[in-house]
Amino acid sequence: MKTIQFNDVTLRDGQQSIAATRMTTAQALRVLPHLVDAGFPTLELWGGAILDSCVRYLNEDPWARLEAFRQSTGGRTRIRALLRGQNLFGYQPYPDDLVIEFIKTAVRSGVGVMRVFDALNDWRNLQTALLAVRTFGAVAEGALSYTTSPVHTTAYYVDYARKLLDEGAEQIAIKDMAGILYPWDAVELIRALKAAVDVPLVLHTHDTAGVGTLDAVLAMMEGVDQVDCAVTPFAGGSSHPPVEVLVVFAEALGLSHGLDVKAILRAQQALFAIFEELRDVIPYAGHYYRPVDPATVDRQAVDAILSSAARGGEANLRMALEQTRAMMTGLGYPPHDQRMFESQVPGGMLSNLQNQLRSMGHPEILEEVMAEIPVVRRDVGYVPLVTPTSQIVGSQAVFNIVTGQRYSFLSDEFKMLLRGEFGRTPIPPNPALAARVQEEDGIPVKTYRPAAYLLPVLEDATMPAFAHSRKDQLLHLLLGLPAEQYLRQREAERGVVNPGEGTAQTAEDLA
């Protein structure tokens, strides 16, 4: 019997997409044993926005979180982390020595698979990370940040995948962070990649625009090796295809998934309790989601979807898509958001954007911001929208709407993007904007690999008085002031008054 590997992302990207990464370590540990018992070979538990959220919002040590997860899994499953290439788990490029040290420490603390991507698909920003991941013994997965534009063709992604393999990637992931991969395009892309690269192929997508679940089904039909999924209620909507549904399709296709459904349902029950605890930060709360048992999923609907998909062609796949969307809505998952195909906002960014606009007192401008994002993205060279570019482009769109005049204010990060400080954009940015930034700031445009302009940081970095380990120091070098505030608070809670007053340095000072 052929097999399909499902990777669970509930406790990292699932809760990042649904609950703005506000799930605590204690909450996650209530679920993790059930996910391990379910038999997932790989669990994505760390990386992405986890480090920043732990420090900024949860008053938690992200290193302690990783170590607790490693202890809870007991070596029964591999822990995967998401790494933003040269940007690590932060929002700007960091020197090579810091990238290497972070990866070494993460692998030694429990990470077994590192998914490495770059927001611009600039392969130069993955070089150091891929080498370091392999050097320290984890699996190096190179991810293609999927987006659409006049330059993002199937041939573009195939060439990029080949380049990542040449740079050391051991498997390739299609990272559809906004959930905008149309099913007919998914079939074309998957077939082209499978013909071009002889390594495991992974599909990572979201259901924001209502295509993710069908894409996952088509991936199984086309022979993709691994598919990312999540457990309800941290699945569907802006999150990922629900495993409760995917196992039914896998079985209908004659694929062995090796998962214990009873353990998945125990995880689901625990997650519903946590969902209620986090309802204040979950836009879907009170409107969608109910328990889903694979045994109750309509097999006739599944067979109809598979029949439409098997006939192939865009018309039949459109029929399968409507059937899938109807099935998902009937199961209580949120309806699809057609705006995503234009705005291309990732799931994690969408939940954060909604919360941020609400906290600013401007929830009513969400529609305007969503319409402005594609304009800003075009002007900055059709960058894929994934951290940090999604935040940079999204914030600039908010500024444009709030001020009432497009580009009357340019954020520092937006200027950095225009100057090439994050890497090479898919096409050159709007020349008028680029010239304006050059005239106003007089800072030369960067043409080489961004990290080539950065001096090593670790040899000159001192240990702040509020830091007591290499991990504390790394956290401070990565996140700067938020990490300092967290570490000082931790010391204060331990009874140390004004720890290290006057000795702290920000990451910028140390760089």
C-alpha positions as CSV (number, residue, x, y, z in Angstrom):
1,M,0.0,0.0,0.0
2,K,1.3,3.5,-0.9
3,T,1.7,5.9,2.0
4,I,1.2,9.6,2.7
5,Q,3.0,11.4,5.5
6,F,0.9,14.0,7.3
7,N,2.9,16.6,9.3
8,D,1.0,18.4,12.0
9,V,1.5,22.2,12.4
10,T,-1.3,22.9,14.9
11,L,1.0,24.2,17.8
12,R,3.0,26.5,15.5
13,D,1.4,27.7,12.3
14,G,-2.1,26.6,13.2
15,Q,-2.3,28.7,16.4
16,Q,-0.3,31.5,14.7
17,S,-2.9,31.6,11.9
18,I,-6.0,31.3,14.1
19,A,-5.0,32.9,17.5
20,A,-2.2,35.3,16.6
21,T,0.4,33.0,18.3
22,R,-1.0,33.5,21.7
23,M,-1.1,29.9,22.8
24,T,1.1,29.4,25.9
25,T,3.6,26.6,26.4
26,A,1.4,25.2,29.2
27,Q,-1.6,25.1,26.9
28,A,0.4,23.5,24.1
29,L,1.7,20.8,26.5
30,R,-1.9,19.8,27.2
31,V,-2.2,18.8,23.5
32,L,1.2,17.7,22.6
33,P,1.1,14.2,24.1
34,H,-2.1,13.4,22.1
35,L,-0.4,14.5,18.9
36,V,2.6,12.3,19.7
37,D,0.3,9.4,20.4
38,A,-1.5,10.1,17.0
39,G,1.7,9.1,15.3
40,F,2.7,12.2,13.3
41,P,6.2,11.6,12.1
42,T,6.9,15.3,12.2
43,L,5.4,18.1,14.4
44,E,6.0,21.7,13.6
45,L,6.4,23.2,17.0
46,W,8.8,26.1,16.9
47,G,10.2,29.0,14.9
48,G,8.2,31.5,12.8
49,A,6.6,34.0,15.2
50,I,6.9,31.8,18.2
51,L,10.0,33.4,19.6
52,D,8.8,37.0,19.3
53,S,5.3,36.1,20.7
54,C,6.8,34.3,23.7
55,V,8.9,37.3,24.6
56,R,6.6,40.1,23.6
57,Y,3.2,38.8,24.7
58,L,3.4,35.6,26.8
59,N,6.3,36.4,29.2
60,E,7.9,33.0,28.3
61,D,11.3,31.8,27.3
62,P,11.1,30.3,23.8
63,W,14.2,28.2,24.5
64,A,12.4,26.7,27.5
65,R,9.4,26.1,25.3
66,L,11.5,24.1,22.8
67,E,13.2,22.1,25.6
68,A,9.8,21.3,27.1
69,F,8.5,20.1,23.8
70,R,11.5,17.9,23.3
71,Q,11.0,16.3,26.7
72,S,7.3,15.8,26.0
73,T,7.8,14.1,22.7
74,G,10.5,11.8,24.1
75,G,12.1,11.3,20.8
76,R,9.0,9.7,19.3
77,T,8.5,12.3,16.6
78,R,10.7,14.9,14.9
79,I,10.3,18.5,15.8
80,R,10.3,20.9,12.9
81,A,11.0,24.6,13.1
82,L,10.4,27.4,10.6
83,L,13.4,29.6,9.9
84,R,13.3,32.8,7.9
85,G,16.7,32.2,6.3
86,Q,19.1,35.0,7.0
87,N,16.4,36.7,9.0
88,L,16.3,33.8,11.5
89,F,13.2,34.3,13.6
90,G,13.3,38.0,13.4
91,Y,12.6,40.7,10.9
92,Q,15.8,41.7,9.3
93,P,19.0,40.0,8.0
94,Y,21.5,39.0,10.7
95,P,25.2,38.3,10.4
96,D,26.3,34.8,9.4
97,D,27.9,34.0,12.8
98,L,24.6,34.7,14.6
99,V,22.7,32.6,12.0
100,I,25.1,29.6,12.5
101,E,25.0,29.9,16.3
102,F,21.2,30.1,16.4
103,I,20.8,27.0,14.2
104,K,23.4,25.1,16.2
105,T,21.6,25.8,19.4
106,A,18.2,25.1,18.1
107,V,19.2,21.7,16.7
108,R,21.0,20.8,19.9
109,S,17.8,21.8,21.8
110,G,15.6,19.5,19.9
111,V,14.9,20.6,16.3
112,G,15.2,17.7,13.9
113,V,13.9,19.4,10.7
114,M,14.4,23.0,9.8
115,R,12.2,24.5,7.1
116,V,14.2,27.4,5.6
117,F,12.7,30.0,3.4
118,D,13.3,33.5,2.2
119,A,10.6,36.2,1.8
120,L,12.0,37.3,-1.5
121,N,13.0,33.8,-2.8
122,D,16.5,35.1,-2.9
123,W,18.6,32.0,-2.7
124,R,21.6,33.9,-1.3
125,N,19.6,34.4,1.9
126,L,19.3,30.6,2.4
127,Q,23.0,29.6,1.8
128,T,24.3,29.9,5.3
129,A,21.2,28.5,7.0
130,L,21.0,25.4,4.8
131,L,24.7,24.7,5.3
132,A,24.4,25.1,9.1
133,V,21.3,22.9,9.4
134,R,23.1,20.1,7.6
135,T,26.3,20.6,9.5
136,F,24.6,20.2,12.9
137,G,22.6,17.2,11.9
138,A,19.1,18.3,11.2
139,V,17.2,17.8,7.9
140,A,17.4,20.9,5.7
141,E,14.2,21.6,3.9
142,G,14.2,24.4,1.4
143,A,10.9,26.2,0.9
144,L,9.5,28.0,-2.2
145,S,7.5,31.0,-1.0
146,Y,4.6,30.7,-3.4
147,T,3.0,33.8,-4.9
148,T,1.6,35.0,-8.2
149,S,2.7,37.8,-10.4
150,P,3.8,38.2,-14.0
151,V,7.3,36.8,-13.1
152,H,6.2,33.9,-10.8
153,T,5.8,31.1,-13.4
154,T,6.0,27.4,-13.0
155,A,9.5,27.5,-14.6
156,Y,10.5,30.2,-12.1
157,Y,9.7,27.8,-9.2
158,V,11.3,24.8,-10.8
159,D,14.5,26.8,-11.3
160,Y,14.4,28.0,-7.8
161,A,13.9,24.5,-6.4
162,R,16.9,23.2,-8.4
163,K,19.0,26.1,-7.0
164,L,18.0,25.2,-3.4
165,L,19.0,21.6,-4.0
166,D,22.3,22.8,-5.3
167,E,22.7,24.9,-2.1
168,G,22.1,21.8,0.1
169,A,18.4,21.4,0.6
170,E,17.4,17.8,1.2
171,Q,13.7,18.2,0.5
172,I,11.6,20.9,-1.1
173,A,8.4,22.4,0.3
174,I,5.8,24.4,-1.6
175,K,5.0,27.1,1.0
176,D,1.7,28.5,0.0
177,M,1.4,30.9,3.0
178,A,-1.6,32.8,1.7
179,G,-3.5,29.8,0.4
180,I,-3.8,31.1,-3.2
181,L,-2.5,28.1,-5.1
182,Y,-5.4,27.4,-7.5
183,P,-5.9,23.6,-7.9
184,W,-5.2,23.6,-11.6
185,D,-2.0,25.5,-10.9
186,A,-1.2,23.1,-8.1
187,V,-1.3,20.1,-10.4
188,E,0.9,21.8,-12.9
189,L,3.4,22.9,-10.3
190,I,3.6,19.6,-8.5
191,R,4.1,17.6,-11.7
192,A,6.8,20.0,-12.9
193,L,8.6,19.8,-9.5
194,K,8.4,16.0,-9.3
195,A,9.8,15.7,-12.8
196,A,12.7,18.1,-12.0
197,V,13.8,17.2,-8.4
198,D,14.4,13.8,-7.0
199,V,13.9,14.5,-3.3
200,P,10.9,14.4,-1.0
201,L,8.3,17.1,-1.9
202,V,6.1,18.7,0.8
203,L,2.9,20.8,0.4
204,H,2.2,23.5,2.9
205,T,-0.9,25.5,2.3
206,H,-3.7,27.4,4.0
207,D,-7.5,27.2,3.6
208,T,-8.0,31.0,3.7
209,A,-9.2,31.2,0.1
210,G,-10.9,27.9,0.2
211,V,-8.4,26.0,-2.0
212,G,-6.1,24.4,0.6
213,T,-8.0,21.2,1.4
214,L,-8.5,20.4,-2.3
215,D,-4.8,21.2,-3.0
216,A,-3.9,18.7,-0.3
217,V,-6.1,16.1,-1.9
218,L,-4.6,16.7,-5.3
219,A,-1.1,16.5,-3.8
220,M,-1.9,13.1,-2.5
221,M,-3.2,12.1,-5.9
222,E,-0.1,13.5,-7.7
223,G,2.3,11.6,-5.4
224,V,3.5,14.4,-3.1
225,D,5.4,12.8,-0.2
226,Q,4.3,15.0,2.7
227,V,1.3,17.2,3.4
228,D,1.0,19.7,6.3
229,C,-2.2,19.8,8.2
230,A,-3.7,20.9,11.5
231,V,-6.3,19.7,14.1
232,T,-9.7,21.3,14.5
233,P,-10.5,24.0,15.7
234,F,-7.0,25.3,14.8
235,A,-7.5,24.1,11.2
236,G,-9.5,25.4,8.2
237,G,-10.1,29.1,7.6
238,S,-6.8,31.0,7.7
239,S,-5.1,27.9,9.0
240,H,-4.4,24.6,7.2
241,P,-6.4,21.7,5.8
242,P,-7.9,19.7,8.8
243,V,-6.4,16.3,9.4
244,E,-9.8,14.9,10.3
245,V,-10.9,15.5,6.7
246,L,-7.6,14.6,5.0
247,V,-7.4,11.1,6.5
248,V,-10.8,10.3,5.0
249,F,-9.5,11.3,1.5
250,A,-6.3,9.4,2.1
251,E,-8.2,6.2,2.9
252,A,-10.5,6.7,-0.1
253,L,-7.4,6.9,-2.3
254,G,-6.0,3.8,-0.8
255,L,-3.1,5.6,1.0
256,S,-1.9,4.5,4.4
257,H,-1.4,7.5,6.7
258,G,-0.4,5.6,9.9
259,L,-2.3,7.9,12.2
260,D,-4.4,7.0,15.3
261,V,-7.7,8.8,14.8
262,K,-8.7,8.3,18.5
263,A,-5.6,10.2,19.6
264,I,-6.4,12.9,17.1
265,L,-9.9,13.3,18.6
266,R,-8.4,13.5,22.0
267,A,-6.2,16.3,20.8
268,Q,-9.2,18.0,19.2
269,Q,-11.1,17.9,22.5
270,A,-8.2,19.6,24.3
271,L,-7.9,22.2,21.5
272,F,-11.5,23.2,21.7
273,A,-11.0,24.0,25.4
274,I,-7.9,26.1,24.5
275,F,-9.8,27.7,21.7
276,E,-12.4,29.0,24.3
277,E,-9.6,30.2,26.5
278,L,-8.1,32.3,23.6
279,R,-11.4,33.4,22.1
280,D,-10.6,37.1,22.7
281,V,-7.9,37.0,20.0
282,I,-9.7,34.6,17.6
283,P,-11.9,36.4,15.0
284,Y,-13.7,33.1,14.2
285,A,-14.7,32.5,17.8
286,G,-18.5,32.2,18.3
287,H,-19.1,31.9,14.6
288,Y,-17.5,28.7,13.3
289,Y,-16.1,25.3,14.3
290,R,-17.6,22.3,15.9
291,P,-16.1,18.9,16.6
292,V,-15.3,16.8,13.5
293,D,-15.0,13.0,13.6
294,P,-13.6,11.4,10.4
295,A,-16.2,8.7,10.8
296,T,-19.0,11.2,10.2
297,V,-17.5,12.8,7.1
298,D,-19.8,12.2,4.2
299,R,-18.1,9.5,2.1
300,Q,-20.4,10.2,-0.9
301,A,-19.2,13.8,-0.9
302,V,-15.6,12.6,-0.7
303,D,-16.1,10.2,-3.6
304,A,-17.8,13.0,-5.7
305,I,-14.8,15.3,-5.1
306,L,-12.4,12.6,-6.0
307,S,-14.3,11.7,-9.1
308,S,-14.3,15.3,-10.3
309,A,-10.6,15.7,-9.5
310,A,-9.7,12.4,-11.3
311,R,-11.2,13.7,-14.6
312,G,-8.7,16.5,-14.6
313,G,-8.8,19.8,-16.5
314,E,-9.6,23.2,-15.1
315,A,-13.4,22.8,-15.5
316,N,-13.5,19.5,-13.5
317,L,-11.2,20.9,-10.9
318,R,-13.4,24.0,-10.5
319,M,-16.3,21.6,-9.9
320,A,-14.2,19.7,-7.3
321,L,-13.3,23.0,-5.7
322,E,-17.0,24.0,-5.3
323,Q,-17.8,20.6,-3.9
324,T,-14.9,20.8,-1.4
325,R,-15.9,24.2,-0.3
326,A,-19.5,23.1,0.3
327,M,-18.3,20.1,2.3
328,M,-16.0,22.2,4.5
329,T,-18.7,24.8,5.2
330,G,-21.1,22.0,6.1
331,L,-18.5,20.7,8.6
332,G,-18.5,24.1,10.3
333,Y,-15.2,25.5,9.0
334,P,-15.1,29.2,8.0
335,P,-16.1,30.1,4.5
336,H,-13.4,31.0,2.0
337,D,-12.2,34.6,1.6
338,Q,-12.0,35.5,-2.1
339,R,-10.0,38.7,-1.4
340,M,-7.0,36.6,-0.7
341,F,-6.3,36.0,-4.4
342,E,-5.7,39.7,-4.8
343,S,-4.3,40.7,-1.4
344,Q,-2.3,37.5,-0.9
345,V,-2.2,38.0,2.9
346,P,-0.8,35.0,4.8
347,G,-3.0,33.3,7.4
348,G,-0.8,34.4,10.4
349,M,-0.7,38.0,9.1
350,L,-4.5,38.1,8.7
351,S,-5.2,37.3,12.3
352,N,-2.6,39.7,13.5
353,L,-3.8,42.5,11.2
354,Q,-7.3,42.1,12.4
355,N,-6.2,42.3,16.1
356,Q,-3.9,45.3,15.4
357,L,-6.5,47.3,13.6
358,R,-8.9,46.6,16.4
359,S,-6.4,47.8,19.0
360,M,-5.7,50.9,16.9
361,G,-9.4,51.7,17.0
362,H,-9.7,51.3,13.2
363,P,-11.2,47.9,12.5
364,E,-13.4,49.4,9.9
365,I,-10.5,50.1,7.5
366,L,-9.6,46.4,7.0
367,E,-11.3,46.3,3.6
368,E,-9.4,49.4,2.4
369,V,-6.1,48.0,3.7
370,M,-6.7,44.7,1.9
371,A,-7.3,46.5,-1.3
372,E,-4.1,48.7,-0.8
373,I,-1.8,45.8,-0.1
374,P,-1.6,44.6,-3.8
375,V,-0.7,48.2,-4.9
376,V,2.2,48.4,-2.4
377,R,3.4,44.9,-3.3
378,R,3.5,45.8,-7.0
379,D,5.5,49.0,-6.2
380,V,8.1,47.0,-4.2
381,G,8.8,44.5,-7.0
382,Y,6.0,41.8,-6.5
383,V,7.6,40.4,-3.4
384,P,6.0,37.3,-1.9
385,L,4.0,38.2,1.2
386,V,5.5,36.3,4.1
387,T,7.4,37.4,7.2
388,P,9.0,40.0,7.1
389,T,7.8,41.3,3.8
390,S,4.1,40.7,4.7
391,Q,4.4,42.9,7.8
392,I,6.4,45.6,5.9
393,V,4.0,45.8,3.0
394,G,0.9,45.5,5.3
395,S,2.1,48.2,7.6
396,Q,2.9,50.5,4.6
397,A,-0.6,49.8,3.3
398,V,-2.1,50.8,6.7
399,F,0.0,54.0,6.7
400,N,-1.3,54.9,3.2
401,I,-4.9,54.4,4.3
402,V,-4.7,56.1,7.7
403,T,-2.8,59.2,6.3
404,G,-5.1,59.4,3.3
405,Q,-2.2,60.0,1.0
406,R,-0.2,57.1,-0.6
407,Y,3.4,57.1,0.5
408,S,3.3,60.4,2.3
409,F,5.1,58.4,5.0
410,L,7.6,55.6,4.3
411,S,8.5,53.2,7.1
412,D,12.2,52.5,7.7
413,E,11.6,48.8,6.8
414,F,9.9,49.8,3.6
415,K,12.9,51.9,2.7
416,M,15.2,49.0,3.5
417,L,13.2,46.8,1.1
418,L,13.5,49.4,-1.6
419,R,17.2,49.6,-1.1
420,G,17.8,45.9,-1.4
421,E,18.7,45.4,2.3
422,F,16.5,42.3,2.5
423,G,17.8,40.9,-0.8
424,R,16.9,41.0,-4.4
425,T,13.2,41.6,-5.2
426,P,11.7,39.5,-8.0
427,I,11.7,42.6,-10.3
428,P,13.1,46.1,-9.6
429,P,10.9,48.3,-7.4
430,N,8.9,51.3,-8.6
431,P,11.7,53.5,-9.9
432,A,10.2,56.7,-8.7
433,L,9.9,55.4,-5.1
434,A,13.4,54.0,-5.2
435,A,14.8,57.3,-6.5
436,R,12.9,59.2,-3.8
437,V,14.4,57.0,-1.0
438,Q,17.9,57.4,-2.5
439,E,17.5,61.2,-2.7
440,E,16.1,61.5,0.8
441,D,18.5,59.1,2.7
442,G,21.6,59.0,0.5
443,I,22.1,55.4,1.4
444,P,23.5,53.2,-1.5
445,V,21.4,50.4,-2.8
446,K,22.7,47.0,-1.7
447,T,23.5,44.7,-4.6
448,Y,25.3,41.8,-2.9
449,R,24.0,39.2,-0.5
450,P,22.6,41.3,2.4
451,A,24.6,39.5,5.1
452,A,27.8,40.4,3.2
453,Y,27.4,43.9,4.5
454,L,27.1,42.8,8.1
455,L,30.0,42.4,10.5
456,P,30.2,39.4,12.8
457,V,28.4,40.1,16.1
458,L,29.3,37.3,18.5
459,E,33.0,38.0,19.0
460,D,32.4,41.5,20.3
461,A,29.1,40.9,22.1
462,T,29.2,41.1,25.9
463,M,26.9,39.2,28.1
464,P,24.3,41.7,29.5
465,A,23.9,41.5,33.3
466,F,20.3,40.4,32.8
467,A,21.3,37.5,30.6
468,H,22.6,34.3,32.3
469,S,23.2,31.9,29.4
470,R,24.2,31.8,25.8
471,K,20.5,31.3,24.9
472,D,19.6,34.5,26.8
473,Q,22.3,36.3,24.8
474,L,21.1,34.9,21.5
475,L,17.6,35.9,22.3
476,H,18.7,39.4,23.1
477,L,20.8,39.7,19.9
478,L,17.8,38.6,17.9
479,L,15.0,40.6,19.4
480,G,16.7,43.5,21.0
481,L,14.6,45.6,23.4
482,P,11.6,43.2,23.7
483,A,14.1,40.5,24.8
484,E,15.8,42.9,27.2
485,Q,12.4,43.8,28.8
486,Y,11.5,40.1,29.1
487,L,14.8,39.1,30.6
488,R,14.7,42.1,33.1
489,Q,11.2,41.2,34.1
490,R,12.2,37.6,34.6
491,E,15.0,38.7,36.9
492,A,12.7,41.0,38.8
493,E,10.3,38.1,39.3
494,R,13.2,36.1,40.7
495,G,13.8,38.8,43.3
496,V,16.7,40.7,41.6
497,V,16.1,44.5,41.8
498,N,16.9,46.5,38.6
499,P,19.0,43.8,37.1
500,G,21.9,45.0,35.1
501,E,20.8,48.7,35.2
502,G,22.6,50.7,32.6
503,T,24.5,47.8,31.1
504,A,22.0,46.6,28.5
505,Q,22.7,46.8,24.8
506,T,20.3,46.4,22.0
507,A,20.9,44.1,19.1
508,E,21.6,47.2,17.0
509,D,24.3,48.3,19.4
510,L,25.9,45.0,19.4
511,A,25.8,44.8,15.6
